[in-house]
Amino acid sequence: MKTITQIKKHFSEEELKLLIEIVKGKQDYDVMKNQIEDFYDDEIPIWEDSIHDDLRGYLLEKLEFDLEMGGMI
């Protein structure tokens, strides 16, 4: 889990707006794919092949959870 402080330090205001739109389904994940994967790089378990099969879904769930916990959505 990432804190809202970590999220705000890593992403600009414009990027935060895009992330919220991605979580809400208004923007495509690929718009910020690399930035999201870089941000959660330390939380992707390398031993779980099933995670890598659906990395997009896994990271979107983490992002949505972290944004909700931080009160951003």
Secondary structure, DSSP 4 states (H G I P E B T S, - for coil): ---HHHHHHHS-HHHHHHHHHHHHTSS-GGGSHHHHHHHTGGGS-TT-HHHHHTHHHHHHHHHHHHHHHTT--
